[in-house]
């Protein structure tokens, strides 16, 4: 699971395109983050859950 655990794979991760680049926020925590950050409140997106299950079956 550690290879999947990062903000970009969490259902609470939001990316906002601005004129000067991208801004990343955590909807649950309410503050800016980065795609590679890790927090203990991580909840994977459905597509990530399916990929994790698929890889565990092999």
mmCIF file of the N, C-alpha and C atoms, coordinates in Angstrom:
data_MODEL
# 
_entry.id   MODEL 
# 
loop_
_atom_site.group_PDB 
_atom_site.id 
_atom_site.type_symbol 
_atom_site.label_atom_id 
_atom_site.label_alt_id 
_atom_site.label_comp_id 
_atom_site.label_asym_id 
_atom_site.label_entity_id 
_atom_site.label_seq_id 
_atom_site.pdbx_PDB_ins_code 
_atom_site.Cartn_x 
_atom_site.Cartn_y 
_atom_site.Cartn_z 
_atom_site.occupancy 
_atom_site.B_iso_or_equiv 
_atom_site.pdbx_formal_charge 
_atom_site.auth_seq_id 
_atom_site.auth_comp_id 
_atom_site.auth_asym_id 
_atom_site.auth_atom_id 
_atom_site.pdbx_PDB_model_num 
ATOM 1   N N  . UNK A 1 1  ? 0.822   -1.201  0.000   1.00 0.00 ? 1  UNK A N  1 
ATOM 2   C CA . UNK A 1 1  ? 0.000   0.000   0.000   1.00 0.00 ? 1  UNK A CA 1 
ATOM 3   C C  . UNK A 1 1  ? 0.859   1.255   0.000   1.00 0.00 ? 1  UNK A C  1 
ATOM 4   N N  . UNK A 1 2  ? 2.046   1.210   0.515   1.00 0.00 ? 2  UNK A N  1 
ATOM 5   C CA . UNK A 1 2  ? 2.867   2.410   0.619   1.00 0.00 ? 2  UNK A CA 1 
ATOM 6   C C  . UNK A 1 2  ? 3.212   3.002   -0.748  1.00 0.00 ? 2  UNK A C  1 
ATOM 7   N N  . UNK A 1 3  ? 3.271   2.180   -1.794  1.00 0.00 ? 3  UNK A N  1 
ATOM 8   C CA . UNK A 1 3  ? 3.577   2.725   -3.118  1.00 0.00 ? 3  UNK A CA 1 
ATOM 9   C C  . UNK A 1 3  ? 2.410   3.542   -3.685  1.00 0.00 ? 3  UNK A C  1 
ATOM 10  N N  . UNK A 1 4  ? 1.216   3.354   -3.148  1.00 0.00 ? 4  UNK A N  1 
ATOM 11  C CA . UNK A 1 4  ? 0.038   4.101   -3.582  1.00 0.00 ? 4  UNK A CA 1 
ATOM 12  C C  . UNK A 1 4  ? -0.260  5.298   -2.691  1.00 0.00 ? 4  UNK A C  1 
ATOM 13  N N  . UNK A 1 5  ? 0.253   5.290   -1.474  1.00 0.00 ? 5  UNK A N  1 
ATOM 14  C CA . UNK A 1 5  ? -0.117  6.281   -0.460  1.00 0.00 ? 5  UNK A CA 1 
ATOM 15  C C  . UNK A 1 5  ? 0.520   7.640   -0.739  1.00 0.00 ? 5  UNK A C  1 
ATOM 16  N N  . UNK A 1 6  ? -0.264  8.535   -1.307  1.00 0.00 ? 6  UNK A N  1 
ATOM 17  C CA . UNK A 1 6  ? 0.146   9.932   -1.497  1.00 0.00 ? 6  UNK A CA 1 
ATOM 18  C C  . UNK A 1 6  ? -1.109  10.756  -1.749  1.00 0.00 ? 6  UNK A C  1 
ATOM 19  N N  . UNK A 1 7  ? -1.012  12.034  -1.570  1.00 0.00 ? 7  UNK A N  1 
ATOM 20  C CA . UNK A 1 7  ? -2.178  12.916  -1.704  1.00 0.00 ? 7  UNK A CA 1 
ATOM 21  C C  . UNK A 1 7  ? -2.838  12.808  -3.085  1.00 0.00 ? 7  UNK A C  1 
ATOM 22  N N  . UNK A 1 8  ? -2.063  12.670  -4.134  1.00 0.00 ? 8  UNK A N  1 
ATOM 23  C CA . UNK A 1 8  ? -2.618  12.635  -5.483  1.00 0.00 ? 8  UNK A CA 1 
ATOM 24  C C  . UNK A 1 8  ? -3.566  11.459  -5.699  1.00 0.00 ? 8  UNK A C  1 
ATOM 25  N N  . UNK A 1 9  ? -3.453  10.396  -4.903  1.00 0.00 ? 9  UNK A N  1 
ATOM 26  C CA . UNK A 1 9  ? -4.324  9.232   -5.050  1.00 0.00 ? 9  UNK A CA 1 
ATOM 27  C C  . UNK A 1 9  ? -5.484  9.243   -4.060  1.00 0.00 ? 9  UNK A C  1 
ATOM 28  N N  . UNK A 1 10 ? -5.618  10.301  -3.282  1.00 0.00 ? 10 UNK A N  1 
ATOM 29  C CA . UNK A 1 10 ? -6.663  10.391  -2.261  1.00 0.00 ? 10 UNK A CA 1 
ATOM 30  C C  . UNK A 1 10 ? -7.923  11.045  -2.832  1.00 0.00 ? 10 UNK A C  1 
ATOM 31  N N  . UNK A 1 11 ? -9.074  10.577  -2.350  1.00 0.00 ? 11 UNK A N  1 
ATOM 32  C CA . UNK A 1 11 ? -10.336 11.138  -2.835  1.00 0.00 ? 11 UNK A CA 1 
ATOM 33  C C  . UNK A 1 11 ? -10.555 12.581  -2.406  1.00 0.00 ? 11 UNK A C  1 
ATOM 34  N N  . UNK A 1 12 ? -9.798  13.083  -1.447  1.00 0.00 ? 12 UNK A N  1 
ATOM 35  C CA . UNK A 1 12 ? -9.954  14.449  -0.955  1.00 0.00 ? 12 UNK A CA 1 
ATOM 36  C C  . UNK A 1 12 ? -9.008  15.438  -1.640  1.00 0.00 ? 12 UNK A C  1 
ATOM 37  N N  . UNK A 1 13 ? -8.153  14.951  -2.519  1.00 0.00 ? 13 UNK A N  1 
ATOM 38  C CA . UNK A 1 13 ? -7.174  15.788  -3.211  1.00 0.00 ? 13 UNK A CA 1 
ATOM 39  C C  . UNK A 1 13 ? -7.859  16.565  -4.332  1.00 0.00 ? 13 UNK A C  1 
ATOM 40  N N  . UNK A 1 14 ? -7.594  17.853  -4.382  1.00 0.00 ? 14 UNK A N  1 
ATOM 41  C CA . UNK A 1 14 ? -8.157  18.716  -5.429  1.00 0.00 ? 14 UNK A CA 1 
ATOM 42  C C  . UNK A 1 14 ? -7.027  19.501  -6.092  1.00 0.00 ? 14 UNK A C  1 
ATOM 43  N N  . UNK A 1 15 ? -7.078  19.583  -7.413  1.00 0.00 ? 15 UNK A N  1 
ATOM 44  C CA . UNK A 1 15 ? -6.109  20.401  -8.140  1.00 0.00 ? 15 UNK A CA 1 
ATOM 45  C C  . UNK A 1 15 ? -6.866  21.539  -8.816  1.00 0.00 ? 15 UNK A C  1 
ATOM 46  N N  . UNK A 1 16 ? -6.308  22.722  -8.727  1.00 0.00 ? 16 UNK A N  1 
ATOM 47  C CA . UNK A 1 16 ? -6.937  23.935  -9.248  1.00 0.00 ? 16 UNK A CA 1 
ATOM 48  C C  . UNK A 1 16 ? -5.957  24.593  -10.200 1.00 0.00 ? 16 UNK A C  1 
ATOM 49  N N  . UNK A 1 17 ? -6.380  24.761  -11.443 1.00 0.00 ? 17 UNK A N  1 
ATOM 50  C CA . UNK A 1 17 ? -5.511  25.392  -12.439 1.00 0.00 ? 17 UNK A CA 1 
ATOM 51  C C  . UNK A 1 17 ? -5.659  26.914  -12.348 1.00 0.00 ? 17 UNK A C  1 
ATOM 52  N N  . UNK A 1 18 ? -4.535  27.579  -12.156 1.00 0.00 ? 18 UNK A N  1 
ATOM 53  C CA . UNK A 1 18 ? -4.486  29.036  -12.082 1.00 0.00 ? 18 UNK A CA 1 
ATOM 54  C C  . UNK A 1 18 ? -3.668  29.574  -13.242 1.00 0.00 ? 18 UNK A C  1 
ATOM 55  N N  . UNK A 1 19 ? -3.726  30.881  -13.475 1.00 0.00 ? 19 UNK A N  1 
ATOM 56  C CA . UNK A 1 19 ? -2.927  31.484  -14.530 1.00 0.00 ? 19 UNK A CA 1 
ATOM 57  C C  . UNK A 1 19 ? -1.432  31.274  -14.298 1.00 0.00 ? 19 UNK A C  1 
ATOM 58  N N  . UNK A 1 20 ? -1.029  31.246  -13.043 1.00 0.00 ? 20 UNK A N  1 
ATOM 59  C CA . UNK A 1 20 ? 0.388   31.120  -12.693 1.00 0.00 ? 20 UNK A CA 1 
ATOM 60  C C  . UNK A 1 20 ? 0.811   29.691  -12.379 1.00 0.00 ? 20 UNK A C  1 
ATOM 61  N N  . UNK A 1 21 ? -0.011  28.706  -12.693 1.00 0.00 ? 21 UNK A N  1 
ATOM 62  C CA . UNK A 1 21 ? 0.342   27.314  -12.423 1.00 0.00 ? 21 UNK A CA 1 
ATOM 63  C C  . UNK A 1 21 ? -0.783  26.582  -11.723 1.00 0.00 ? 21 UNK A C  1 
ATOM 64  N N  . UNK A 1 22 ? -0.428  25.537  -11.015 1.00 0.00 ? 22 UNK A N  1 
ATOM 65  C CA . UNK A 1 22 ? -1.403  24.700  -10.333 1.00 0.00 ? 22 UNK A CA 1 
ATOM 66  C C  . UNK A 1 22 ? -1.365  24.939  -8.825  1.00 0.00 ? 22 UNK A C  1 
ATOM 67  N N  . UNK A 1 23 ? -2.515  24.734  -8.209  1.00 0.00 ? 23 UNK A N  1 
ATOM 68  C CA . UNK A 1 23 ? -2.637  24.811  -6.757  1.00 0.00 ? 23 UNK A CA 1 
ATOM 69  C C  . UNK A 1 23 ? -3.296  23.511  -6.311  1.00 0.00 ? 23 UNK A C  1 
ATOM 70  N N  . UNK A 1 24 ? -2.760  22.904  -5.280  1.00 0.00 ? 24 UNK A N  1 
ATOM 71  C CA . UNK A 1 24 ? -3.267  21.628  -4.790  1.00 0.00 ? 24 UNK A CA 1 
ATOM 72  C C  . UNK A 1 24 ? -3.775  21.795  -3.369  1.00 0.00 ? 24 UNK A C  1 
ATOM 73  N N  . UNK A 1 25 ? -4.975  21.267  -3.110  1.00 0.00 ? 25 UNK A N  1 
ATOM 74  C CA . UNK A 1 25 ? -5.590  21.402  -1.784  1.00 0.00 ? 25 UNK A CA 1 
ATOM 75  C C  . UNK A 1 25 ? -6.167  20.078  -1.335  1.00 0.00 ? 25 UNK A C  1 
ATOM 76  N N  . UNK A 1 26 ? -6.231  19.926  -0.041  1.00 0.00 ? 26 UNK A N  1 
ATOM 77  C CA . UNK A 1 26 ? -6.909  18.791  0.557   1.00 0.00 ? 26 UNK A CA 1 
ATOM 78  C C  . UNK A 1 26 ? -8.271  19.283  1.027   1.00 0.00 ? 26 UNK A C  1 
ATOM 79  N N  . UNK A 1 27 ? -9.310  18.704  0.483   1.00 0.00 ? 27 UNK A N  1 
ATOM 80  C CA . UNK A 1 27 ? -10.664 19.109  0.860   1.00 0.00 ? 27 UNK A CA 1 
ATOM 81  C C  . UNK A 1 27 ? -10.949 18.762  2.325   1.00 0.00 ? 27 UNK A C  1 
ATOM 82  N N  . UNK A 1 28 ? -10.445 17.630  2.780   1.00 0.00 ? 28 UNK A N  1 
ATOM 83  C CA . UNK A 1 28 ? -10.697 17.204  4.163   1.00 0.00 ? 28 UNK A CA 1 
ATOM 84  C C  . UNK A 1 28 ? -9.956  18.080  5.164   1.00 0.00 ? 28 UNK A C  1 
ATOM 85  N N  . UNK A 1 29 ? -8.671  18.308  4.932   1.00 0.00 ? 29 UNK A N  1 
ATOM 86  C CA . UNK A 1 29 ? -7.866  19.076  5.873   1.00 0.00 ? 29 UNK A CA 1 
ATOM 87  C C  . UNK A 1 29 ? -8.027  20.583  5.703   1.00 0.00 ? 29 UNK A C  1 
ATOM 88  N N  . UNK A 1 30 ? -8.378  21.018  4.485   1.00 0.00 ? 30 UNK A N  1 
ATOM 89  C CA . UNK A 1 30 ? -8.638  22.424  4.237   1.00 0.00 ? 30 UNK A CA 1 
ATOM 90  C C  . UNK A 1 30 ? -7.413  23.290  4.005   1.00 0.00 ? 30 UNK A C  1 
ATOM 91  N N  . UNK A 1 31 ? -6.302  22.695  3.589   1.00 0.00 ? 31 UNK A N  1 
ATOM 92  C CA . UNK A 1 31 ? -5.133  23.511  3.297   1.00 0.00 ? 31 UNK A CA 1 
ATOM 93  C C  . UNK A 1 31 ? -4.360  22.963  2.113   1.00 0.00 ? 31 UNK A C  1 
ATOM 94  N N  . UNK A 1 32 ? -3.396  23.750  1.657   1.00 0.00 ? 32 UNK A N  1 
ATOM 95  C CA . UNK A 1 32 ? -2.607  23.360  0.495   1.00 0.00 ? 32 UNK A CA 1 
ATOM 96  C C  . UNK A 1 32 ? -1.741  22.156  0.792   1.00 0.00 ? 32 UNK A C  1 
ATOM 97  N N  . UNK A 1 33 ? -1.510  21.377  -0.249  1.00 0.00 ? 33 UNK A N  1 
ATOM 98  C CA . UNK A 1 33 ? -0.690  20.181  -0.152  1.00 0.00 ? 33 UNK A CA 1 
ATOM 99  C C  . UNK A 1 33 ? 0.079   20.014  -1.450  1.00 0.00 ? 33 UNK A C  1 
ATOM 100 N N  . UNK A 1 34 ? 0.773   18.937  -1.598  1.00 0.00 ? 34 UNK A N  1 
ATOM 101 C CA . UNK A 1 34 ? 1.497   18.566  -2.815  1.00 0.00 ? 34 UNK A CA 1 
ATOM 102 C C  . UNK A 1 34 ? 1.079   17.151  -3.185  1.00 0.00 ? 34 UNK A C  1 
ATOM 103 N N  . UNK A 1 35 ? 1.118   16.803  -4.472  1.00 0.00 ? 35 UNK A N  1 
ATOM 104 C CA . UNK A 1 35 ? 0.710   15.457  -4.887  1.00 0.00 ? 35 UNK A CA 1 
ATOM 105 C C  . UNK A 1 35 ? 1.475   14.336  -4.191  1.00 0.00 ? 35 UNK A C  1 
ATOM 106 N N  . UNK A 1 36 ? 2.730   14.555  -3.843  1.00 0.00 ? 36 UNK A N  1 
ATOM 107 C CA . UNK A 1 36 ? 3.543   13.487  -3.258  1.00 0.00 ? 36 UNK A CA 1 
ATOM 108 C C  . UNK A 1 36 ? 3.486   13.428  -1.730  1.00 0.00 ? 36 UNK A C  1 
ATOM 109 N N  . UNK A 1 37 ? 2.832   14.377  -1.086  1.00 0.00 ? 37 UNK A N  1 
ATOM 110 C CA . UNK A 1 37 ? 2.739   14.365  0.379   1.00 0.00 ? 37 UNK A CA 1 
ATOM 111 C C  . UNK A 1 37 ? 1.917   13.167  0.851   1.00 0.00 ? 37 UNK A C  1 
ATOM 112 N N  . UNK A 1 38 ? 2.127   12.789  2.119   1.00 0.00 ? 38 UNK A N  1 
ATOM 113 C CA . UNK A 1 38 ? 1.379   11.681  2.718   1.00 0.00 ? 38 UNK A CA 1 
ATOM 114 C C  . UNK A 1 38 ? 0.841   12.106  4.083   1.00 0.00 ? 38 UNK A C  1 
ATOM 115 N N  . UNK A 1 39 ? -0.423  11.789  4.325   1.00 0.00 ? 39 UNK A N  1 
ATOM 116 C CA . UNK A 1 39 ? -1.050  12.051  5.611   1.00 0.00 ? 39 UNK A CA 1 
ATOM 117 C C  . UNK A 1 39 ? -1.756  10.789  6.071   1.00 0.00 ? 39 UNK A C  1 
ATOM 118 N N  . UNK A 1 40 ? -1.983  10.650  7.362   1.00 0.00 ? 40 UNK A N  1 
ATOM 119 C CA . UNK A 1 40 ? -2.624  9.446   7.890   1.00 0.00 ? 40 UNK A CA 1 
ATOM 120 C C  . UNK A 1 40 ? -4.114  9.391   7.589   1.00 0.00 ? 40 UNK A C  1 
ATOM 121 N N  . UNK A 1 41 ? -4.702  10.482  7.163   1.00 0.00 ? 41 UNK A N  1 
ATOM 122 C CA . UNK A 1 41 ? -6.138  10.503  6.842   1.00 0.00 ? 41 UNK A CA 1 
ATOM 123 C C  . UNK A 1 41 ? -6.410  10.062  5.406   1.00 0.00 ? 41 UNK A C  1 
ATOM 124 N N  . UNK A 1 42 ? -5.413  9.534   4.746   1.00 0.00 ? 42 UNK A N  1 
ATOM 125 C CA . UNK A 1 42 ? -5.499  9.132   3.342   1.00 0.00 ? 42 UNK A CA 1 
ATOM 126 C C  . UNK A 1 42 ? -6.624  8.142   3.096   1.00 0.00 ? 42 UNK A C  1 
ATOM 127 N N  . UNK A 1 43 ? -7.476  8.451   2.120   1.00 0.00 ? 43 UNK A N  1 
ATOM 128 C CA . UNK A 1 43 ? -8.548  7.562   1.677   1.00 0.00 ? 43 UNK A CA 1 
ATOM 129 C C  . UNK A 1 43 ? -8.424  7.448   0.155   1.00 0.00 ? 43 UNK A C  1 
ATOM 130 N N  . UNK A 1 44 ? -7.992  6.293   -0.361  1.00 0.00 ? 44 UNK A N  1 
ATOM 131 C CA . UNK A 1 44 ? -7.730  6.171   -1.797  1.00 0.00 ? 44 UNK A CA 1 
ATOM 132 C C  . UNK A 1 44 ? -8.989  6.319   -2.657  1.00 0.00 ? 44 UNK A C  1 
ATOM 133 N N  . UNK A 1 45 ? -8.788  6.846   -3.854  1.00 0.00 ? 45 UNK A N  1 
ATOM 134 C CA . UNK A 1 45 ? -9.866  6.944   -4.839  1.00 0.00 ? 45 UNK A CA 1 
ATOM 135 C C  . UNK A 1 45 ? -10.273 5.529   -5.244  1.00 0.00 ? 45 UNK A C  1 
ATOM 136 N N  . UNK A 1 46 ? -11.475 5.379   -5.779  1.00 0.00 ? 46 UNK A N  1 
ATOM 137 C CA . UNK A 1 46 ? -11.977 4.062   -6.181  1.00 0.00 ? 46 UNK A CA 1 
ATOM 138 C C  . UNK A 1 46 ? -11.058 3.385   -7.196  1.00 0.00 ? 46 UNK A C  1 
ATOM 139 N N  . UNK A 1 47 ? -10.567 4.139   -8.157  1.00 0.00 ? 47 UNK A N  1 
ATOM 140 C CA . UNK A 1 47 ? -9.685  3.553   -9.175  1.00 0.00 ? 47 UNK A CA 1 
ATOM 141 C C  . UNK A 1 47 ? -8.392  3.040   -8.545  1.00 0.00 ? 47 UNK A C  1 
ATOM 142 N N  . UNK A 1 48 ? -7.914  3.710   -7.529  1.00 0.00 ? 48 UNK A N  1 
ATOM 143 C CA . UNK A 1 48 ? -6.707  3.283   -6.812  1.00 0.00 ? 48 UNK A CA 1 
ATOM 144 C C  . UNK A 1 48 ? -6.998  2.029   -5.998  1.00 0.00 ? 48 UNK A C  1 
ATOM 145 N N  . UNK A 1 49 ? -8.164  1.963   -5.368  1.00 0.00 ? 49 UNK A N  1 
ATOM 146 C CA . UNK A 1 49 ? -8.556  0.771   -4.614  1.00 0.00 ? 49 UNK A CA 1 
ATOM 147 C C  . UNK A 1 49 ? -8.584  -0.455  -5.528  1.00 0.00 ? 49 UNK A C  1 
ATOM 148 N N  . UNK A 1 50 ? -9.161  -0.287  -6.721  1.00 0.00 ? 50 UNK A N  1 
ATOM 149 C CA . UNK A 1 50 ? -9.226  -1.399  -7.677  1.00 0.00 ? 50 UNK A CA 1 
ATOM 150 C C  . UNK A 1 50 ? -7.841  -1.830  -8.124  1.00 0.00 ? 50 UNK A C  1 
ATOM 151 N N  . UNK A 1 51 ? -6.960  -0.876  -8.366  1.00 0.00 ? 51 UNK A N  1 
ATOM 152 C CA . UNK A 1 51 ? -5.599  -1.198  -8.769  1.00 0.00 ? 51 UNK A CA 1 
ATOM 153 C C  . UNK A 1 51 ? -4.859  -1.916  -7.648  1.00 0.00 ? 51 UNK A C  1 
ATOM 154 N N  . UNK A 1 52 ? -5.052  -1.488  -6.413  1.00 0.00 ? 52 UNK A N  1 
ATOM 155 C CA . UNK A 1 52 ? -4.423  -2.137  -5.266  1.00 0.00 ? 52 UNK A CA 1 
ATOM 156 C C  . UNK A 1 52 ? -4.908  -3.582  -5.138  1.00 0.00 ? 52 UNK A C  1 
ATOM 157 N N  . UNK A 1 53 ? -6.210  -3.809  -5.311  1.00 0.00 ? 53 UNK A N  1 
ATOM 158 C CA . UNK A 1 53 ? -6.767  -5.153  -5.261  1.00 0.00 ? 53 UNK A CA 1 
ATOM 159 C C  . UNK A 1 53 ? -6.205  -6.021  -6.371  1.00 0.00 ? 53 UNK A C  1 
ATOM 160 N N  . UNK A 1 54 ? -6.130  -5.464  -7.567  1.00 0.00 ? 54 UNK A N  1 
ATOM 161 C CA . UNK A 1 54 ? -5.609  -6.201  -8.720  1.00 0.00 ? 54 UNK A CA 1 
ATOM 162 C C  . UNK A 1 54 ? -4.169  -6.619  -8.486  1.00 0.00 ? 54 UNK A C  1 
ATOM 163 N N  . UNK A 1 55 ? -3.361  -5.749  -7.970  1.00 0.00 ? 55 UNK A N  1 
ATOM 164 C CA . UNK A 1 55 ? -1.944  -6.052  -7.720  1.00 0.00 ? 55 UNK A CA 1 
ATOM 165 C C  . UNK A 1 55 ? -1.772  -7.041  -6.578  1.00 0.00 ? 55 UNK A C  1 
ATOM 166 N N  . UNK A 1 56 ? -2.663  -7.032  -5.608  1.00 0.00 ? 56 UNK A N  1 
ATOM 167 C CA . UNK A 1 56 ? -2.597  -7.990  -4.496  1.00 0.00 ? 56 UNK A CA 1 
ATOM 168 C C  . UNK A 1 56 ? -2.991  -9.395  -4.906  1.00 0.00 ? 56 UNK A C  1 
ATOM 169 N N  . UNK A 1 57 ? -3.779  -9.510  -5.973  1.00 0.00 ? 57 UNK A N  1 
ATOM 170 C CA . UNK A 1 57 ? -4.223  -10.826 -6.443  1.00 0.00 ? 57 UNK A CA 1 
ATOM 171 C C  . UNK A 1 57 ? -3.127  -11.572 -7.178  1.00 0.00 ? 57 UNK A C  1 
ATOM 172 N N  . UNK A 1 58 ? -2.141  -10.901 -7.672  1.00 0.00 ? 58 UNK A N  1 
ATOM 173 C CA . UNK A 1 58 ? -1.064  -11.541 -8.438  1.00 0.00 ? 58 UNK A CA 1 
ATOM 174 C C  . UNK A 1 58 ? -0.085  -12.227 -7.556  1.00 0.00 ? 58 UNK A C  1 
# 
